[in-house]
Amino acid sequence: MFSDIKKSSLSSVANAAASTHPSPSQAVPARALVDCGKWTGQQLSPTLGLEIHNISLATEFSDEEITSLRRLLGAYKVLVFRMQDLTPAAHVAFARRFGALEPAHPFISHHPDHPELVTFVHHSDNRGIENVFHSDTSFYREPSMGSVLRCVECPEVGGDTIFVNMVAAYEALPQAVKDKIDGLGAIHDACVAFGNRQPTAEGREELRKKIPPVEHPVVRTHPETGEKILFVNEAFTTHFANFRQVNDNVWNQDAPTQARDLFSYLLRQARTPEYQVRIQWAKDTVVFWDNRAVQHYAISDYYPSLRSMMRATIVGDRPR
């Protein structure tokens, strides 16, 4: 009898282990699957990220399908599509369904036939340098709405990208901090990241005339979802524009330190793992992210291997 009980217990343990560690032939657990209408999807983290299956981005999408993709983008903020063998023209055409595309980037190379496609090619003679949390073109008066990035070639291991949900980052702030930053603006300046390409003070002055620093709210509101977003980043945001006015107009020897401490604290929120998802690239993987609501960090751990990417960037709106 004891032997029977022991066998039964071992069988239960084995069954539990099998359900906990499914074999490769078993289906993805239902809790990870998302109903995406005519497509299926798999949620990539509790905070953000959705990989959409059985879809081709080269398709002539209907307006209703584009609306569905836009809603999924608003809900999950990062959409991943695998095995998308897109031509540059098809890449541009898909991105353009979501809005006008930014012209050639002022500092980064672009495709010879499609200036809307920014190209990132890093290898043994050109090491990757995008390893800082940032929001693309936040130094524009109207920062980008989103980006569609395709992997042309990547190393077998390394070169992942981390995406961060800055809605979640704002929501998790203590109420006292939310009160302190309510109404604050911050300055975004292209020279922070790209000024090193101008070796003289005169060159940097010309750059600032061409792309002058701009003020955006520290907490912006998403124009489609209504969510509040922490909108400062390490790559382009330099300082608060109106800390004194917002915080009781007090200005003494402690105030500058308080402003710098608060500013640094807000920047550090993007580094919190609970707000992140990490995407592993493969050839012909495409990632579409909402640049208003997320930051990203391209991990430069693959040197001297080749990593080649193309990105189309969709024009956004003035942060409010």
C-alpha positions as CSV (number, residue, x, y, z in Angstrom):
1,M,0.0,0.0,0.0
2,F,2.8,2.3,0.9
3,S,4.5,1.5,-2.3
4,D,1.3,2.4,-4.2
5,I,1.1,5.7,-2.4
6,K,4.8,6.4,-3.1
7,K,4.3,5.6,-6.8
8,S,1.2,7.9,-6.9
9,S,3.2,10.7,-5.3
10,L,6.1,10.3,-7.7
11,S,3.7,10.3,-10.6
12,S,2.1,13.5,-9.3
13,V,5.5,15.2,-9.0
14,A,6.4,14.1,-12.5
15,N,3.1,15.4,-13.9
16,A,3.7,18.7,-12.1
17,A,7.2,19.0,-13.4
18,A,6.0,18.2,-16.9
19,S,3.4,21.0,-16.7
20,T,5.9,23.4,-15.3
21,H,8.6,22.6,-17.9
22,P,6.7,21.8,-21.1
23,S,8.5,19.9,-23.8
24,P,9.4,21.8,-27.0
25,S,6.5,20.2,-28.8
26,Q,3.9,21.6,-26.3
27,A,2.0,24.7,-27.0
28,V,2.8,28.1,-25.4
29,P,0.9,28.4,-22.1
30,A,-2.5,30.1,-22.7
31,R,-1.7,32.8,-20.1
32,A,1.0,34.1,-22.4
33,L,-1.2,34.2,-25.5
34,V,-3.0,37.4,-26.6
35,D,-6.0,37.6,-28.9
36,C,-5.0,40.1,-31.6
37,G,-8.0,39.7,-33.8
38,K,-7.0,38.0,-37.0
39,W,-3.5,37.5,-35.6
40,T,-2.2,35.9,-32.4
41,G,0.3,37.3,-30.0
42,Q,2.5,36.4,-27.1
43,Q,3.1,38.8,-24.3
44,L,6.8,39.3,-23.6
45,S,6.8,40.7,-20.1
46,P,4.2,41.8,-17.5
47,T,4.9,45.5,-18.3
48,L,5.3,45.8,-22.0
49,G,6.0,43.9,-25.2
50,L,3.9,41.8,-27.6
51,E,5.2,39.4,-30.3
52,I,2.6,39.1,-33.1
53,H,2.5,35.9,-35.1
54,N,1.1,34.9,-38.5
55,I,1.5,38.3,-40.0
56,S,3.5,39.7,-43.0
57,L,4.4,43.4,-42.8
58,A,4.6,43.4,-46.6
59,T,0.8,42.9,-46.8
60,E,-1.5,45.6,-48.1
61,F,-3.2,46.3,-44.7
62,S,-6.7,47.7,-44.5
63,D,-7.4,50.8,-42.5
64,E,-9.1,48.6,-39.9
65,E,-6.0,46.4,-39.6
66,I,-3.8,49.5,-39.2
67,T,-6.2,50.7,-36.5
68,S,-5.9,47.4,-34.7
69,L,-2.1,47.5,-34.8
70,R,-2.1,51.1,-33.5
71,R,-4.3,50.0,-30.6
72,L,-2.0,47.1,-29.8
73,L,0.9,49.5,-29.9
74,G,-0.9,51.7,-27.4
75,A,-1.6,48.8,-25.1
76,Y,1.8,47.0,-25.3
77,K,4.1,49.8,-26.5
78,V,6.6,47.4,-28.2
79,L,5.4,45.1,-31.0
80,V,7.8,42.4,-32.3
81,F,7.4,40.7,-35.7
82,R,9.7,37.8,-36.7
83,M,10.8,36.5,-40.1
84,Q,9.9,39.7,-42.0
85,D,12.0,39.6,-45.2
86,L,11.1,43.2,-46.2
87,T,12.6,45.2,-49.0
88,P,13.6,48.8,-48.0
89,A,10.6,50.0,-50.0
90,A,8.2,47.7,-48.2
91,H,9.7,48.8,-44.8
92,V,9.1,52.4,-45.6
93,A,5.6,51.7,-46.9
94,F,4.6,49.9,-43.7
95,A,5.9,52.6,-41.4
96,R,4.2,55.3,-43.5
97,R,0.8,53.8,-42.8
98,F,1.1,55.2,-39.3
99,G,2.0,58.8,-40.3
100,A,4.5,60.9,-42.1
101,L,8.1,59.8,-41.9
102,E,11.0,61.9,-40.6
103,P,13.4,62.9,-43.4
104,A,17.0,61.9,-43.4
105,H,18.5,62.1,-39.8
106,P,20.8,65.1,-39.4
107,F,23.6,63.0,-37.9
108,I,23.1,59.3,-38.9
109,S,23.6,57.6,-42.2
110,H,20.7,56.6,-44.3
111,H,19.8,54.2,-47.1
112,P,21.0,55.5,-50.5
113,D,17.5,55.1,-52.2
114,H,15.3,55.7,-49.2
115,P,16.5,58.7,-47.1
116,E,13.7,57.9,-44.6
117,L,15.6,54.8,-43.6
118,V,18.3,55.4,-41.0
119,T,21.1,52.8,-41.1
120,F,23.1,51.5,-38.2
121,V,26.1,49.4,-39.2
122,H,28.6,48.4,-36.5
123,H,31.6,46.1,-36.8
124,S,35.2,45.7,-35.9
125,D,36.1,49.2,-37.4
126,N,33.0,51.0,-36.0
127,R,32.0,50.1,-32.5
128,G,28.4,50.5,-31.4
129,I,27.8,53.6,-29.2
130,E,24.0,53.7,-28.7
131,N,24.3,52.2,-25.2
132,V,22.4,54.8,-23.2
133,F,18.7,54.9,-22.3
134,H,17.0,57.4,-24.6
135,S,13.9,58.5,-26.5
136,D,14.6,59.1,-30.2
137,T,14.7,62.7,-31.4
138,S,13.4,64.1,-28.1
139,F,15.4,67.2,-29.1
140,Y,12.9,68.0,-31.8
141,R,10.0,70.3,-31.2
142,E,7.8,67.4,-32.2
143,P,9.7,64.2,-31.2
144,S,8.9,61.0,-33.1
145,M,5.7,59.1,-32.6
146,G,7.4,55.7,-33.1
147,S,10.1,53.8,-34.9
148,V,10.1,50.6,-37.0
149,L,13.5,48.9,-36.8
150,R,14.5,45.9,-38.9
151,C,17.5,43.7,-38.3
152,V,19.4,43.2,-41.5
153,E,22.3,41.2,-39.9
154,C,23.2,40.6,-36.3
155,P,25.6,38.4,-34.2
156,E,24.5,35.0,-33.0
157,V,24.8,36.3,-29.4
158,G,24.6,39.8,-28.2
159,G,23.3,43.1,-29.6
160,D,19.9,42.9,-27.8
161,T,17.8,46.0,-27.2
162,I,16.1,46.9,-23.8
163,F,12.9,48.8,-23.9
164,V,11.4,50.6,-20.9
165,N,7.8,51.5,-20.2
166,M,7.9,55.1,-19.0
167,V,4.2,55.0,-18.2
168,A,5.0,52.4,-15.6
169,A,8.0,54.4,-14.4
170,Y,5.7,57.4,-13.8
171,E,3.0,55.5,-12.1
172,A,5.4,53.9,-9.6
173,L,6.8,57.3,-8.5
174,P,6.0,58.3,-4.9
175,Q,3.1,60.8,-4.7
176,A,5.4,63.4,-3.2
177,V,7.7,63.2,-6.3
178,K,4.7,63.4,-8.6
179,D,3.6,66.5,-6.8
180,K,7.1,68.0,-7.1
181,I,7.4,67.4,-10.9
182,D,3.8,68.5,-11.7
183,G,4.2,71.4,-14.1
184,L,8.0,71.1,-14.5
185,G,9.6,71.5,-17.9
186,A,13.0,70.2,-19.0
187,I,15.4,71.1,-21.8
188,H,16.3,68.6,-24.5
189,D,19.4,69.4,-26.6
190,A,20.8,67.5,-29.6
191,C,24.3,68.6,-28.6
192,V,24.4,66.3,-25.6
193,A,24.8,63.2,-27.8
194,F,25.9,64.7,-31.1
195,G,27.9,67.8,-30.1
196,N,31.1,65.6,-30.1
197,R,30.8,65.5,-33.9
198,Q,31.5,69.2,-33.9
199,P,35.1,69.6,-32.8
200,T,34.9,73.4,-32.1
201,A,32.7,75.7,-30.0
202,E,31.8,77.5,-33.2
203,G,30.6,74.2,-34.7
204,R,28.5,73.4,-31.7
205,E,27.0,76.9,-31.8
206,E,26.0,76.4,-35.4
207,L,24.5,73.0,-34.5
208,R,22.4,74.7,-31.8
209,K,21.2,77.3,-34.3
210,K,20.2,74.5,-36.7
211,I,18.5,72.4,-34.0
212,P,17.9,74.7,-31.0
213,P,17.3,73.2,-27.6
214,V,13.6,72.7,-26.8
215,E,11.6,72.6,-23.7
216,H,9.2,69.6,-23.1
217,P,7.1,68.8,-20.0
218,V,8.7,66.4,-17.6
219,V,5.4,64.5,-17.5
220,R,3.7,64.4,-20.9
221,T,0.3,62.9,-21.7
222,H,-0.1,60.3,-24.4
223,P,-2.3,61.8,-27.1
224,E,-4.1,58.5,-27.8
225,T,-4.2,56.6,-24.5
226,G,-4.3,59.5,-22.1
227,E,-1.6,57.9,-19.9
228,K,0.9,60.1,-18.1
229,I,4.6,59.5,-19.2
230,L,7.9,60.3,-17.5
231,F,9.5,62.2,-20.4
232,V,13.2,62.8,-19.6
233,N,16.1,60.7,-20.9
234,E,19.9,60.5,-20.3
235,A,20.9,61.0,-24.0
236,F,19.2,64.4,-24.6
237,T,17.7,66.0,-21.5
238,T,20.0,68.4,-19.7
239,H,18.1,70.1,-16.9
240,F,14.8,71.5,-15.5
241,A,13.6,74.7,-17.1
242,N,11.5,76.1,-14.2
243,F,12.4,74.3,-11.0
244,R,12.4,77.5,-9.0
245,Q,9.0,78.7,-10.2
246,V,7.3,75.3,-9.7
247,N,8.7,74.7,-6.3
248,D,7.5,77.7,-4.3
249,N,9.9,80.1,-5.9
250,V,12.5,79.2,-3.3
251,W,16.1,79.8,-4.3
252,N,19.0,79.3,-1.9
253,Q,22.2,77.4,-1.8
254,D,20.4,74.1,-1.4
255,A,18.0,74.5,-4.3
256,P,20.4,73.8,-7.2
257,T,21.5,70.6,-5.4
258,Q,17.9,69.6,-4.8
259,A,17.1,70.2,-8.5
260,R,20.1,68.1,-9.7
261,D,19.3,65.3,-7.2
262,L,15.7,65.2,-8.4
263,F,16.7,65.3,-12.1
264,S,19.2,62.4,-11.6
265,Y,16.5,60.4,-9.7
266,L,14.1,60.7,-12.6
267,L,16.7,59.7,-15.1
268,R,17.5,56.5,-13.1
269,Q,13.9,55.3,-13.3
270,A,14.6,53.9,-16.8
271,R,17.1,51.5,-15.3
272,T,14.5,49.7,-13.3
273,P,14.2,46.0,-14.5
274,E,10.5,45.8,-13.6
275,Y,9.6,48.4,-16.3
276,Q,11.7,46.6,-19.0
277,V,11.6,44.0,-21.7
278,R,14.7,42.7,-23.5
279,I,14.4,41.9,-27.2
280,Q,16.8,39.4,-28.8
281,W,17.3,40.1,-32.4
282,A,17.5,37.7,-35.4
283,K,17.8,38.4,-39.1
284,D,14.5,39.9,-40.4
285,T,13.1,40.7,-37.0
286,V,11.2,43.9,-36.9
287,V,10.3,45.9,-33.8
288,F,7.8,48.7,-33.8
289,W,7.8,50.8,-30.6
290,D,5.9,53.8,-29.3
291,N,8.6,56.4,-28.9
292,R,6.3,58.6,-26.8
293,A,5.9,56.0,-24.1
294,V,9.1,54.0,-24.0
295,Q,12.9,54.5,-23.9
296,H,15.4,52.0,-25.3
297,Y,19.0,51.0,-24.9
298,A,21.0,49.2,-27.6
299,I,23.4,46.9,-25.9
300,S,26.9,47.2,-27.4
301,D,28.2,43.8,-26.2
302,Y,28.8,42.2,-29.7
303,Y,32.1,43.9,-30.7
304,P,33.8,43.0,-33.1
305,S,30.8,41.2,-34.7
306,L,28.6,42.8,-37.4
307,R,25.3,44.3,-36.4
308,S,23.3,46.0,-39.2
309,M,19.9,47.7,-38.7
310,M,17.5,49.9,-40.6
311,R,15.0,52.2,-39.0
312,A,12.0,54.3,-40.3
313,T,10.9,56.9,-37.9
314,I,7.3,58.3,-37.7
315,V,6.7,62.0,-37.1
316,G,5.1,62.7,-33.7
317,D,3.4,65.6,-32.0
318,R,4.4,68.4,-29.6
319,P,4.4,66.9,-26.1
320,R,1.6,68.2,-23.8
